[in-house]
Amino acid sequence: MGLEDLARRRILAWLAANPRITQVKLAAAVGVSQTWVSQYKSGDQGADLDQLEAMARAFDHTIFELLDLRPDPKERDLIEAFRRLRKEARPLAIQLVEAMSPPSGGRGRPRGRSDE
């Protein structure tokens, strides 16, 4: 089962378990029509990452939970701190992180977790 199927199945389960969240409310949270939600549920419509994240948030979950990913806790803290920034401060935060990152030319940093 791919990530798209996993996300769809989890959204369907969350909808079934949360009768207060209707297709109309989910559509409003995502910024799409109720028809789009219906088509997504049936598999006739795909969702991009922003839409998946918006759906997860509508159920008070993260996209990591939706996709059953286990992020590094420090990475999750950094993402949450970024989300709390004022919109106008985000470009500066991105510049700071990019300035502290190694050049992307080589193999880069290993993907393992770090306690640094």
MODELLER restraints for C-alpha pairs under 7 A, 6 or more apart:
rsr = mdl.restraints
at = mdl.atoms
rsr.add(forms.Gaussian(group=physical.xy_distance, feature=features.Distance(at['CA:3:A'], at['CA:67:A']), mean=6.35, stdev=0.5))
rsr.add(forms.Gaussian(group=physical.xy_distance, feature=features.Distance(at['CA:6:A'], at['CA:67:A']), mean=6.58, stdev=0.5))
rsr.add(forms.Gaussian(group=physical.xy_distance, feature=features.Distance(at['CA:7:A'], at['CA:66:A']), mean=5.83, stdev=0.5))
rsr.add(forms.Gaussian(group=physical.xy_distance, feature=features.Distance(at['CA:7:A'], at['CA:67:A']), mean=5.78, stdev=0.5))
rsr.add(forms.Gaussian(group=physical.xy_distance, feature=features.Distance(at['CA:8:A'], at['CA:41:A']), mean=6.77, stdev=0.5))
rsr.add(forms.Gaussian(group=physical.xy_distance, feature=features.Distance(at['CA:10:A'], at['CA:66:A']), mean=6.55, stdev=0.5))
rsr.add(forms.Gaussian(group=physical.xy_distance, feature=features.Distance(at['CA:12:A'], at['CA:41:A']), mean=6.77, stdev=0.5))
rsr.add(forms.Gaussian(group=physical.xy_distance, feature=features.Distance(at['CA:15:A'], at['CA:21:A']), mean=6.51, stdev=0.5))
rsr.add(forms.Gaussian(group=physical.xy_distance, feature=features.Distance(at['CA:23:A'], at['CA:34:A']), mean=5.75, stdev=0.5))
rsr.add(forms.Gaussian(group=physical.xy_distance, feature=features.Distance(at['CA:23:A'], at['CA:37:A']), mean=6.20, stdev=0.5))
rsr.add(forms.Gaussian(group=physical.xy_distance, feature=features.Distance(at['CA:24:A'], at['CA:34:A']), mean=5.19, stdev=0.5))
rsr.add(forms.Gaussian(group=physical.xy_distance, feature=features.Distance(at['CA:26:A'], at['CA:55:A']), mean=6.65, stdev=0.5))
rsr.add(forms.Gaussian(group=physical.xy_distance, feature=features.Distance(at['CA:26:A'], at['CA:58:A']), mean=6.57, stdev=0.5))
rsr.add(forms.Gaussian(group=physical.xy_distance, feature=features.Distance(at['CA:27:A'], at['CA:33:A']), mean=5.37, stdev=0.5))
rsr.add(forms.Gaussian(group=physical.xy_distance, feature=features.Distance(at['CA:27:A'], at['CA:34:A']), mean=5.30, stdev=0.5))
rsr.add(forms.Gaussian(group=physical.xy_distance, feature=features.Distance(at['CA:27:A'], at['CA:37:A']), mean=6.10, stdev=0.5))
rsr.add(forms.Gaussian(group=physical.xy_distance, feature=features.Distance(at['CA:29:A'], at['CA:54:A']), mean=6.38, stdev=0.5))
rsr.add(forms.Gaussian(group=physical.xy_distance, feature=features.Distance(at['CA:29:A'], at['CA:55:A']), mean=6.93, stdev=0.5))
rsr.add(forms.Gaussian(group=physical.xy_distance, feature=features.Distance(at['CA:29:A'], at['CA:58:A']), mean=6.21, stdev=0.5))
rsr.add(forms.Gaussian(group=physical.xy_distance, feature=features.Distance(at['CA:30:A'], at['CA:51:A']), mean=5.78, stdev=0.5))
rsr.add(forms.Gaussian(group=physical.xy_distance, feature=features.Distance(at['CA:30:A'], at['CA:54:A']), mean=5.23, stdev=0.5))
rsr.add(forms.Gaussian(group=physical.xy_distance, feature=features.Distance(at['CA:30:A'], at['CA:55:A']), mean=6.13, stdev=0.5))
rsr.add(forms.Gaussian(group=physical.xy_distance, feature=features.Distance(at['CA:36:A'], at['CA:45:A']), mean=6.95, stdev=0.5))
rsr.add(forms.Gaussian(group=physical.xy_distance, feature=features.Distance(at['CA:39:A'], at['CA:45:A']), mean=5.13, stdev=0.5))
rsr.add(forms.Gaussian(group=physical.xy_distance, feature=features.Distance(at['CA:40:A'], at['CA:46:A']), mean=5.99, stdev=0.5))
rsr.add(forms.Gaussian(group=physical.xy_distance, feature=features.Distance(at['CA:52:A'], at['CA:63:A']), mean=6.75, stdev=0.5))
rsr.add(forms.Gaussian(group=physical.xy_distance, feature=features.Distance(at['CA:53:A'], at['CA:62:A']), mean=6.66, stdev=0.5))
rsr.add(forms.Gaussian(group=physical.xy_distance, feature=features.Distance(at['CA:53:A'], at['CA:63:A']), mean=4.96, stdev=0.5))
rsr.add(forms.Gaussian(group=physical.xy_distance, feature=features.Distance(at['CA:56:A'], at['CA:62:A']), mean=5.44, stdev=0.5))
rsr.add(forms.Gaussian(group=physical.xy_distance, feature=features.Distance(at['CA:56:A'], at['CA:63:A']), mean=5.73, stdev=0.5))
rsr.add(forms.Gaussian(group=physical.xy_distance, feature=features.Distance(at['CA:56:A'], at['CA:66:A']), mean=6.17, stdev=0.5))
rsr.add(forms.Gaussian(group=physical.xy_distance, feature=features.Distance(at['CA:64:A'], at['CA:70:A']), mean=6.72, stdev=0.5))
rsr.add(forms.Gaussian(group=physical.xy_distance, feature=features.Distance(at['CA:72:A'], at['CA:113:A']), mean=6.21, stdev=0.5))
rsr.add(forms.Gaussian(group=physical.xy_distance, feature=features.Distance(at['CA:82:A'], at['CA:90:A']), mean=6.99, stdev=0.5))
